[in-house]
Amino acid sequence: MSEKIILSRRFLGPPVELYGMLPLEADNSSWLESHGHSFGHFVDGKWLKPDGRETYSIKNPTSGELLATTLQGSREDVNAAVNAATKAYATWTQLPGYVRARHLYNVARTIQKHQRLLSLLESLDSGKLIREARDTDLPLVVRHFYHHAGWAQLMDVEMKDWKPLGVVAALIPRNFSLLTLTWKVCPALAMGNTVVLKPASSTRLAALFLAEVCSQAGLPPGVLNVITGDSGLGEALATHPGIDKVAFAGSAQVGRSLRRATAGTGKKLSLQLGGKLPFIVFDSADLDSAVDGLVDAIWLNQGQVHSAGSQLLLQESIAKDFIQRLKHRMGQLRLGDSLDKAVDMVALADEKQRDAIECLVEAARAEGAEVRSDVPVLSGLLERITGHFKDWEALALGNSTPYGMVASVWTETLPLALEVARSLQVGTVWINGHNMLDAASAFGGYKESGFGRDGGKEGLYEYVRPIWENRPQPCTLDLKNKTFATSQGSVLPPVTAENRVPCSVTREPEGKIPSVDRTYKLYYGGAQKRPDSMSSRAVLDHAAAHKAAPGWSKQSAHTRAQILYYLAENLEVRRAEMASQLKVLTGAQEEAALREVDLSVQRLFYWAAYSDKYGGVVQETSLYGASLLFREPLGVVGIACPDEQPLLSFVSLLAPAIIRGNCVVIIPSERYPLLTLDFYQVPFSLFLGSFLLGFSLCFTAITNIYGFNLFFYILYVFTGCKPPWDLDWGIHFIKK
């Protein structure tokens, strides 16, 4: 299940001093000088400076002034940090929730004592505007620690069926480095995990200072460790066998690399990526507010932000007026020093970013764009790439991008705003505002913008697993993926004569007259069909599920519940027949077979009852306005069922998926598939999509094929044997 957050109106915040340069305080210089402007790693509660390491210079992006040198870590440093975190985990996870809550509370209090210094470090380190760091980032950092101290206190009640993962690796980008690391560290620590943090190469000082602050606040040694280095160090940390979870924020390209690197290891992974995101303005919007919102959406932190609204979509009737207002507003942007509270834009985080932007500027100039030297704006290029739409074309344009992190909708018509917000395929939608964030409101992406959530109760689930589940262990298979499953391959063990399934279990043939052969087929697209291969091998036709997905997800919860009730009623009518099949196929006793059928009926009723009980909530945040959370279907879900209790397991996995609006491609029990072929004869709704039988291929083979199929949003594998973890490429495997 995925969550979408919809927030309305902009939080203005308290009055702040607006003008003048913020002086470099003595505390800032003294902290740097106390370390000799040279920093190592912070591991096991103390500074670690191993010999023989290269160094990296941290400079003020505005002036080029050298601030400090930091270490370029190695694999030995990764081992030391992971070992310290593993050792600390043994005691940290055993602490009562209220004790962990006190630690997080103390950290929040200590950050508040050093809030001005942290703001300065964040500004000098990354080039961020001091007023953004001081008035936006630091209050949110403190808010996250307080908020998650509450969740640590309540874990035994609200998360009683969950347990921590272990050691978490947090990989943080250069933009919003302090705030982003807080999103990862707070829920991890609150749920009883320990953390090894690797900040971006160019923005390290704030992370190192925060680690020292946590130690000063009394956080036990090894609970939070910070190591510095290049991208290779991040890869070494993510692939370390002692890491149980990788939390990454950064580019989509690196996110894909991490997905491949962690596939097959059993590690949990969450990705917060970026992309081109829609900023939709209707003719019913307050245009001046929308222009200011766009400036905030695009140029916040010099545009170095994952939630930038870079896909401007304007209703046709107001397009020219809006662009003229936007040009005028951009002409008023002020450039200057990051410590000047009266400027709007400052230097980029590093020289590589500047060089990349200069290349884009020259390319835009070559294409005929108007490039103004007084303001960093490509107004001609902006007008050319702006999308104009009529009526409801905005939805198609907004959903046409492969990304789905955030969107903002601008209109004074509330029904229109909510309808568009519900239909956009993004994780967070802001109404008449942009970049409205709070610790109690979940934040995360769809599609190529990643998966997983930060903030709120939804963000806690990224750092826990069910109490019955152990970490899946890697299983290596000697497979040639280019030729795998291209031939008929392995054959299932033969069915012995005593266990042979009769053609009919309801009537014995009279005399010596043979019964009529009963040919089982596949079920997809609402009909029984023969395999594409004209044999008993697998069928890779998932188009039916994708065609059915939009229609099925739009059915009301009541309609989906009625279909499950109808399935339960018809299964109850065939109770004796299905129990007889179970008895013959599995060798179960009659009483056990009848009980499995009864439990299957009960399970259908259970999930039907849940259909309209899990739609969403109104979240309480510090923002002015409402924050709504909607739980949406994932899309097309692949499921592979176990052999144990084949009918009950099939029903238990199918029902929750379809009741929440997903379409399903499901592999029934490899050994006992005929039960499910009888089950689909119970009248199915045409909205259910695909119902796939894979009993002719071995379980490992068919899950391999699905694991490499990119049309699945998620693949669940439930089996008593080890599933093919090394084939987990872009797909979640969950072992029960």
C-alpha positions in Angstrom: 0.0 0.0 0.0 1.3 3.5 -0.9 0.4 6.7 0.9 -0.3 10.1 -0.7 -0.2 13.3 1.4 -2.3 16.3 0.4 -1.7 19.6 2.2 -3.5 22.9 1.7 -2.4 26.5 2.3 1.1 27.8 3.1 2.6 28.0 6.6 4.1 31.5 6.9 5.9 30.9 10.2 6.9 33.4 12.9 8.2 36.9 12.2 12.0 37.0 11.6 14.6 39.7 11.2 14.9 40.2 7.5 17.8 42.5 6.7 21.5 42.7 7.2 24.5 40.4 7.3 24.6 37.8 10.0 28.0 38.0 11.7 30.3 35.0 12.0 30.0 34.2 15.6 32.9 33.3 17.8 31.3 29.9 18.5 31.5 29.0 14.9 35.2 29.9 14.6 36.0 28.4 18.0 34.4 25.1 17.1 36.4 24.8 13.9 39.6 26.0 15.7 39.1 23.5 18.5 39.5 20.8 16.0 42.3 22.5 14.1 40.0 22.9 11.1 40.6 19.2 10.6 38.1 16.5 11.2 38.1 12.7 11.1 35.2 10.3 11.5 32.9 10.2 14.5 32.7 6.5 15.5 31.7 4.9 18.8 31.2 8.2 20.5 34.7 9.6 19.7 36.7 11.1 16.9 38.6 8.6 14.8 41.6 9.8 12.6 43.3 6.7 11.1 46.7 7.3 9.5 47.2 7.1 5.7 43.9 8.6 4.6 43.5 11.2 1.9 41.8 14.4 2.8 39.0 16.5 1.3 38.8 20.3 1.6 35.5 21.9 2.6 35.2 25.4 1.3 32.6 28.2 1.6 30.8 28.1 -1.7 30.2 31.8 -1.6 33.8 33.0 -0.9 35.9 29.9 -1.6 37.4 30.2 1.8 38.8 27.0 3.3 36.7 26.0 6.3 38.2 22.6 7.2 39.7 19.4 5.9 38.0 16.0 6.3 39.0 12.4 5.8 38.3 10.3 2.7 37.3 7.1 4.4 38.2 3.5 3.4 36.7 0.1 3.8 38.5 -0.3 7.1 36.7 2.8 8.4 33.4 1.3 7.2 34.2 -1.9 9.1 35.0 0.1 12.3 31.8 2.1 12.1 29.5 -0.9 11.4 31.2 -2.9 14.2 30.6 0.0 16.6 27.0 0.3 15.5 26.5 -3.5 15.8 27.9 -3.5 19.3 25.7 -0.6 20.4 22.6 -2.2 18.9 22.7 -5.0 21.4 22.1 -2.6 24.2 20.2 0.2 22.5 17.5 -2.1 21.1 16.9 -3.5 24.6 16.3 -0.1 26.2 12.6 0.6 27.1 10.9 2.9 24.6 10.6 5.7 27.2 14.4 5.6 27.7 15.1 6.0 24.0 12.5 8.8 24.1 14.4 10.6 26.8 17.6 10.4 24.7 15.9 11.9 21.6 14.3 14.6 23.8 17.7 15.5 25.2 19.2 15.6 21.7 16.4 18.0 20.6 17.1 20.2 23.6 20.8 20.3 22.9 20.3 21.1 19.3 18.1 24.1 20.4 21.0 25.3 22.5 23.3 25.2 19.4 20.6 26.2 16.9 22.3 29.4 15.7 25.7 27.7 15.3 24.2 24.8 13.4 22.4 27.3 11.1 25.7 29.0 10.4 27.5 25.7 9.7 24.7 24.5 7.4 24.9 27.9 5.5 28.7 27.9 5.3 28.9 24.2 4.5 26.4 24.1 1.6 25.9 27.7 0.6 22.3 27.7 1.8 20.7 31.0 2.6 21.1 31.7 6.3 17.5 32.6 6.7 16.4 29.3 5.1 18.7 27.3 7.4 17.8 29.3 10.5 14.1 29.8 10.0 13.1 26.6 8.1 15.6 23.8 8.4 16.6 24.0 12.0 13.1 24.3 13.4 12.2 21.2 11.3 15.2 19.3 12.6 14.2 20.0 16.2 10.6 19.2 15.4 11.6 15.8 14.1 13.6 14.9 17.2 10.7 15.8 19.4 8.1 14.1 17.2 10.1 10.8 17.1 10.8 11.0 20.8 7.1 10.6 21.1 7.0 7.6 18.8 9.9 6.0 20.8 7.7 6.4 23.9 4.7 4.8 22.2 6.4 2.0 20.3 5.3 -0.7 22.8 1.7 0.3 22.1 1.5 1.6 18.6 4.2 -0.7 17.1 3.9 -3.7 19.4 3.9 -6.3 16.6 7.1 -4.8 15.0 10.8 -5.0 15.9 13.9 -3.0 14.8 16.0 -4.0 11.9 19.5 -3.6 13.2 22.2 -1.3 11.7 21.0 1.4 9.3 23.2 3.0 6.6 22.0 6.5 5.8 23.4 8.1 2.6 22.7 11.8 2.4 22.9 14.2 -0.5 24.4 17.7 -0.5 21.1 19.5 -0.7 19.2 19.9 2.6 21.9 17.7 4.1 21.0 18.4 7.8 17.3 18.1 7.4 17.5 15.0 5.2 19.8 13.2 7.6 17.3 14.0 10.4 14.5 12.3 8.4 16.6 9.1 8.3 18.2 9.2 11.8 15.2 10.1 14.0 12.9 7.2 13.0 15.7 4.8 12.9 16.8 5.6 16.5 13.3 5.8 17.8 12.5 2.3 16.7 15.7 0.9 18.3 18.1 0.8 15.4 21.7 2.2 15.3 23.0 4.3 12.4 26.1 4.7 10.3 25.7 8.0 8.4 27.7 9.0 5.3 27.0 12.7 4.3 27.7 14.1 0.8 31.3 14.8 -0.1 30.8 18.5 -0.3 28.6 19.0 2.8 30.1 17.3 5.9 30.5 19.8 8.7 26.9 20.0 9.9 26.6 16.2 10.1 29.9 15.9 12.1 28.8 18.7 14.4 25.4 17.0 14.9 27.1 13.7 15.9 29.1 15.6 18.5 25.9 17.3 19.7 24.3 13.9 20.1 27.2 12.6 22.1 27.1 15.8 24.3 23.4 15.1 24.9 24.2 11.6 26.3 23.4 9.4 23.3 25.3 6.1 24.0 28.5 5.5 22.0 28.0 3.7 18.7 24.3 4.5 18.3 25.1 7.3 15.8 28.3 7.1 13.8 29.4 9.5 11.0 32.0 8.6 8.4 33.1 10.8 5.5 34.3 10.0 2.0 33.5 9.9 -1.7 30.8 7.9 -3.5 32.8 4.8 -3.3 32.7 4.9 0.5 28.9 5.1 0.2 28.8 2.0 -2.0 31.1 0.1 0.4 28.8 1.0 3.3 25.6 0.0 1.5 27.0 -3.4 0.5 28.6 -4.2 3.9 27.1 -7.5 5.2 26.6 -5.9 8.6 24.1 -3.4 7.3 20.4 -4.3 7.6 18.8 -1.3 6.0 19.9 1.4 3.5 18.2 4.7 3.5 19.3 6.8 0.5 18.4 10.3 -0.8 20.0 11.4 -4.0 19.8 11.0 -7.8 17.7 8.4 -9.6 20.9 7.0 -11.3 22.6 6.3 -8.0 19.3 4.9 -6.6 19.2 2.4 -9.4 22.7 1.3 -8.7 21.9 0.9 -5.0 18.9 -1.2 -5.9 21.0 -3.5 -7.9 23.8 -3.6 -5.3 21.4 -4.5 -2.4 19.3 -6.9 -4.4 19.6 -10.4 -3.1 21.1 -9.4 0.3 17.9 -9.3 2.3 18.5 -5.6 3.2 15.6 -3.2 3.4 16.0 -0.2 1.1 14.2 3.2 0.8 14.9 5.7 -1.9 14.2 9.4 -2.0 14.9 10.5 -5.5 14.0 13.6 -7.5 12.8 14.3 -11.0 10.7 16.8 -13.0 7.6 17.4 -11.0 4.3 19.2 -12.0 3.4 22.7 -10.8 -0.2 23.1 -12.0 -2.0 26.5 -12.2 -5.7 26.8 -13.0 -7.5 29.9 -14.1 -9.2 30.0 -10.7 -5.9 30.5 -8.9 -4.6 33.6 -7.2 -1.9 34.3 -9.8 0.3 36.5 -7.6 0.4 33.8 -4.9 1.1 31.1 -7.5 4.0 33.1 -9.0 5.6 33.5 -5.5 4.9 29.7 -5.0 6.7 28.9 -8.2 9.7 31.0 -7.2 9.8 29.0 -4.0 9.3 25.7 -5.8 12.1 26.3 -8.3 14.7 28.4 -6.7 14.6 27.2 -3.1 18.1 26.4 -2.1 19.2 27.6 -5.6 17.1 24.9 -7.2 19.0 22.1 -5.4 16.0 20.3 -4.0 14.3 17.0 -4.8 10.9 18.6 -4.6 11.5 21.3 -7.2 8.3 22.0 -9.3 10.1 22.2 -12.6 7.2 21.1 -14.8 5.1 24.3 -15.1 1.6 23.6 -16.4 -0.7 26.6 -17.0 -4.3 26.6 -18.0 -4.3 28.2 -21.5 -6.5 31.2 -20.6 -4.0 32.5 -18.1 -0.7 31.4 -19.6 0.5 34.7 -21.1 -0.6 36.7 -18.0 1.2 34.3 -15.7 4.4 34.3 -17.6 4.6 38.1 -17.6 4.0 38.2 -13.9 6.7 35.5 -13.4 9.3 37.5 -15.5 8.6 40.6 -13.4 8.9 38.6 -10.1 12.2 37.0 -11.2 13.6 40.4 -12.1 13.3 41.2 -8.4 15.4 38.2 -7.2 18.4 39.4 -5.2 21.8 37.7 -5.4 24.5 37.8 -2.7 26.2 36.2 0.3 24.6 33.3 2.0 24.9 35.1 5.4 22.9 38.1 4.1 19.3 37.8 5.2 18.1 40.2 2.4 19.1 38.0 -0.6 17.1 35.4 -2.4 19.8 33.3 -4.2 23.4 32.5 -3.4 26.2 30.3 -4.7 25.7 26.6 -5.6 27.1 23.9 -3.4 30.2 23.2 -5.4 32.0 24.0 -8.7 30.7 20.9 -10.4 27.2 22.1 -10.0 28.1 25.5 -11.4 29.9 24.0 -14.4 26.8 21.9 -15.2 24.5 24.9 -15.0 26.8 26.9 -17.2 26.6 24.2 -19.8 22.8 24.3 -19.6 22.8 28.1 -20.0 24.9 27.9 -23.1 22.7 25.2 -24.6 19.7 27.3 -23.9 21.3 30.4 -25.5 22.1 28.3 -28.6 18.4 27.3 -28.8 17.4 31.0 -28.8 16.6 31.5 -25.1 16.7 34.9 -23.5 19.4 34.8 -20.9 19.6 37.8 -18.6 22.8 38.5 -16.8 21.2 40.3 -13.8 19.0 37.4 -12.8 19.7 33.6 -13.1 16.7 32.9 -15.3 16.2 31.4 -18.7 12.9 33.1 -19.3 12.7 32.2 -23.0 13.4 28.6 -22.3 10.9 28.6 -19.5 8.2 29.9 -21.8 9.1 27.3 -24.4 8.9 24.3 -22.1 5.8 25.5 -20.2 2.8 23.3 -20.9 -0.5 24.8 -21.7 -3.6 22.8 -21.0 -7.4 22.9 -21.4 -9.7 21.7 -18.7 -8.6 18.3 -17.5 -5.6 17.9 -19.7 -3.5 18.8 -16.7 -3.9 15.3 -15.3 -2.5 13.6 -18.4 0.4 16.1 -18.6 1.2 15.9 -14.9 1.2 12.1 -15.0 3.2 11.8 -18.2 6.5 12.1 -16.4 8.2 8.9 -15.1 8.8 10.7 -11.8 6.4 11.1 -8.9 7.8 12.8 -5.8 5.6 15.9 -5.3 3.2 18.2 -7.1 1.4 21.4 -6.3 -2.0 22.5 -7.5 -3.1 26.1 -7.5 -6.8 27.0 -7.5 -9.3 28.6 -5.2 -11.9 26.0 -6.1 -11.6 23.3 -3.4 -13.5 20.4 -5.3 -11.2 20.9 -8.3 -8.1 20.9 -6.1 -9.0 17.7 -4.3 -10.0 15.9 -7.5 -6.8 16.8 -9.2 -4.7 16.0 -6.1 -6.3 12.5 -5.8 -5.6 11.8 -9.5 -1.9 12.8 -9.7 0.6 9.9 -9.4 2.9 11.5 -6.8 3.6 10.9 -3.2 2.7 14.4 -1.9 0.4 17.1 -3.3 0.4 20.6 -2.0 -2.6 22.8 -2.6 -1.9 26.6 -2.9 1.6 26.1 -1.5 4.9 24.2 -2.0 7.5 22.7 0.1 5.2 22.4 3.2 6.9 19.9 5.4 6.3 18.6 8.9 7.6 15.6 11.0 4.0 14.2 11.4 3.3 14.2 7.6 4.8 11.4 5.5 7.0 12.4 2.6 8.1 10.1 -0.3 7.8 9.3 -4.0 6.2 7.2 -6.6 7.6 5.6 -9.7 11.2 6.7 -10.5 11.2 9.1 -7.6 11.7 6.2 -5.2 9.8 4.4 -2.6 9.5 4.5 1.2 8.3 7.4 3.4 9.9 9.8 5.8 7.9 11.3 8.6 4.7 10.3 10.5 3.8 6.8 11.5 4.2 5.7 7.9 7.9 6.6 8.1 8.5 4.3 11.1 7.7 1.1 9.0 10.8 1.7 7.0 12.9 0.9 10.1 11.1 -2.1 11.5 10.0 -5.6 10.5 7.2 -7.9 11.8 8.2 -9.7 15.0 7.8 -13.1 13.3 10.2 -12.2 10.5 13.9 -12.7 10.5 16.2 -11.0 8.0 16.2 -13.0 4.7 19.6 -14.4 4.0 21.2 -14.4 0.6 20.8 -17.5 -1.5 23.1 -17.9 -4.6 21.9 -19.8 -7.6 24.1 -20.8 -10.5 21.8 -19.4 -13.2 22.5 -18.0 -16.7 19.9 -15.3 -16.8 20.2 -14.7 -20.6 19.1 -18.2 -21.4 17.2 -19.1 -18.2 13.6 -20.4 -18.7 13.9 -20.4 -22.5 13.6 -24.2 -22.5 11.2 -26.5 -20.7 13.6 -27.0 -17.9 12.9 -29.0 -14.8 10.0 -31.3 -14.3 8.0 -31.6 -11.1 8.1 -34.9 -9.2 5.6 -37.3 -10.7 2.2 -37.8 -9.1 2.0 -41.4 -7.8 -1.0 -43.6 -8.5 -2.4 -43.4 -5.0 -2.3 -39.6 -5.0 -3.6 -39.1 -8.6 -6.4 -36.6 -8.8 -9.6 -38.0 -10.4 -11.2 -36.1 -13.2 -14.3 -35.6 -11.0 -14.6 -35.7 -7.3 -18.3 -35.3 -7.2 -19.3 -38.4 -9.2 -17.6 -41.7 -9.9 -17.9 -42.9 -13.6 -20.4 -45.8 -14.0 -19.0 -49.1 -14.8 -15.9 -49.1 -17.0 -16.8 -46.0 -18.9 -14.0 -43.5 -18.5 -14.8 -40.0 -17.2 -14.5 -37.1 -19.6 -11.1 -35.4 -19.5 -11.1 -32.1 -17.7 -8.6 -29.6 -19.2 -7.5 -26.8 -16.9 -6.6 -23.5 -18.4 -5.2 -20.2 -17.3 -7.4 -17.4 -16.2 -6.6 -13.8 -17.1 -8.5 -10.8 -18.5 -11.7 -12.3 -17.1 -11.6 -15.5 -19.2 -10.1 -18.9 -19.3 -7.4 -19.1 -21.9 -4.8 -21.7 -23.1 -1.1 -20.9 -22.7 0.5 -18.8 -25.4 3.1 -21.5 -25.8 0.4 -24.1 -26.5 2.0 -26.2 -23.8 2.1 -26.5 -20.1 4.8 -23.9 -19.7 4.5 -20.4 -18.3 2.6 -17.5 -19.9 4.1 -14.1 -19.7 1.0 -12.1 -20.6 0.4 -9.4 -17.9 -1.3 -6.9 -20.2 -4.7 -7.9 -18.9 -3.8 -6.8 -15.4 -2.5 -3.5 -16.6 -5.6 -2.8 -18.6 -7.9 -3.7 -15.7 -5.9 -1.7 -13.1 -7.3 1.8 -13.7 -10.9 0.6 -13.7 -10.6 -1.7 -10.7 -8.8 0.9 -8.6 -11.6 3.4 -9.2 -14.3 1.0 -8.0 -15.7 2.1 -4.7 -14.6 0.2 -1.6 -18.2 -0.9 -1.1 -18.3 -2.5 -4.6 -15.0 -4.3 -4.0 -16.3 -5.6 -0.7 -19.5 -6.9 -2.3 -17.4 -8.9 -4.8 -15.4 -10.6 -2.0 -18.7 -11.3 -0.1 -20.0 -12.9 -3.3 -16.9 -15.1 -3.6 -17.2 -16.1 0.0 -20.9 -17.1 -0.5 -20.1 -19.2 -3.5 -17.1 -20.8 -1.9 -19.4 -21.8 1.0 -21.9 -23.4 -1.4 -19.0 -25.6 -2.8 -17.7 -26.3 0.7 -17.9 -30.1 0.4 -16.5 -30.2 -3.1 -13.5 -28.0 -2.2 -12.8 -30.0 1.0 -12.9 -33.2 -1.0 -10.3 -31.8 -3.5 -8.1 -30.8 -0.6 -8.4 -34.2 0.9 -7.4 -36.0 -2.3 -4.7 -33.6 -3.3 -2.9 -33.0 0.0 -3.8 -36.1 1.9 -5.4 -34.0 4.7 -8.0 -35.4 7.0 -11.6 -34.6 6.2 -12.0 -32.4 9.3 -8.8 -30.5 8.5 -9.9 -30.0 4.9 -13.3 -28.7 5.9 -11.7 -26.4 8.4 -9.4 -24.9 5.7 -12.4 -24.2 3.5 -14.2 -22.6 6.4 -11.2 -20.5 7.3 -10.9 -19.4 3.6 -14.5 -18.2 3.7 -13.9 -16.4 7.0 -10.8 -14.7 5.5 -12.8 -13.4 2.6 -15.3 -11.9 5.0 -12.5 -10.4 7.1 -10.9 -8.6 4.2 -14.2 -7.5 2.7 -15.0 -5.9 6.0 -11.7 -4.0 5.8 -12.4 -2.5 2.4 -13.7 0.8 3.6 -11.8 1.0 6.9 -8.3 1.9 5.7 -8.7 4.8 3.3 -6.8 7.5 5.1 -6.6 9.9 8.0 -6.3 13.6 8.7 -2.8 14.2 10.1 -2.1 16.7 12.9 0.8 18.8 11.9 2.3 22.2 12.8 1.3 23.5 9.4 -1.6 26.0 9.0 -4.3 24.0 7.2 -5.3 20.4 6.7 -2.9 17.5 6.0 -4.8 14.5 4.5 -3.3 11.0 4.0 -4.8 8.7 1.4 -3.8 5.1 1.1 -3.7 4.2 -2.6 -3.3 0.9 -4.4 0.1 -0.1 -5.7 -1.0 -1.1 -9.2 -0.2 -4.6 -10.6 1.0 -6.9 -7.9 2.7 -10.3 -8.4 2.1 -13.0 -5.8 3.6 -16.5 -5.5 1.8 -18.8 -3.1 3.3 -21.5 -0.9 2.3 -25.2 -0.8 1.2 -25.1 2.8 -2.6 -24.9 3.1 -2.9 -24.1 -0.6 -6.5 -22.9 -0.6 -6.2 -20.8 2.5 -2.9 -19.2 1.6 -4.2 -18.4 -1.9 -7.3 -16.6 -0.5 -5.3 -14.9 2.3 -2.8 -13.4 -0.2 -5.3 -12.5 -3.0 -8.0 -10.9 -0.9 -6.1 -8.0 0.8 -4.4 -7.2 -2.5 -7.6 -6.8 -4.5 -9.7 -5.3 -1.7 -7.4 -2.2 -1.7 -7.8 -1.8 -5.5 -4.8 -3.6 -6.8 -4.8 -6.0 -9.8 -3.1 -9.3 -9.3 -1.0 -11.8 -11.3 -0.8 -14.8 -8.9 1.0 -18.1 -9.0 -0.9 -20.7 -7.0 0.8 -23.5 -5.1 3.3 -25.2 -7.3 2.3 -28.7 -6.0 -1.4 -28.2 -5.6 -2.6 -25.7 -8.3 -5.8 -27.5 -9.3 -7.6 -26.1 -6.2 -7.2 -22.6 -7.4 -8.4 -23.6 -10.9 -11.6 -24.8 -9.3 -11.7 -21.6 -7.3 -11.7 -19.3 -10.3 -14.8 -21.0 -11.5 -16.6 -19.2 -8.7 -17.8 -16.1 -10.7 -15.0 -13.5 -10.7 -15.5 -9.8 -11.4 -13.9 -8.8 -14.7 -12.1 -6.0 -12.8 -9.7 -8.5 -11.1 -7.3 -8.6 -14.0 -5.1 -11.6 -14.3 -5.1 -15.0 -12.6 -2.0 -16.9 -13.6 -1.2 -20.6 -13.2 2.5 -21.5 -13.1 2.4 -25.1 -11.9 4.4 -26.4 -14.9 7.5 -24.5 -14.1 9.4 -25.0 -10.9 8.8 -22.3 -8.3 12.3 -20.8 -8.6 12.1 -20.6 -12.4 8.8 -18.8 -12.5 9.6 -16.3 -9.8 12.8 -15.6 -11.7 10.8 -14.7 -14.8 8.5 -12.4 -12.7 11.4 -10.9 -10.9 12.8 -9.7 -14.2 9.4 -8.4 -15.4 9.3 -4.7 -15.0 5.5 -4.5 -15.3 5.1 -5.5 -11.6 5.2 -2.7 -9.0 5.9 -5.3 -6.3 6.3 -9.1 -6.1 5.6 -11.0 -3.0 7.0 -14.5 -2.6 5.7 -16.7 0.2 7.5 -20.0 0.4 9.0 -22.4 2.9 12.1 -22.8 0.7 14.6 -20.0 -0.1 13.4 -17.8 -3.0 15.8 -16.6 -5.6 17.2 -13.6 -3.7 20.0 -13.0 -6.3 17.2 -12.3 -8.9 15.7 -9.6 -6.8 16.3 -6.8 -9.4 13.9 -3.9 -8.9 11.4 -6.0 -7.1 10.7 -6.5 -3.4 10.8 -10.1 -2.2 9.2 -10.9 1.2 9.8 -14.2 2.8 7.4 -15.5 5.4 
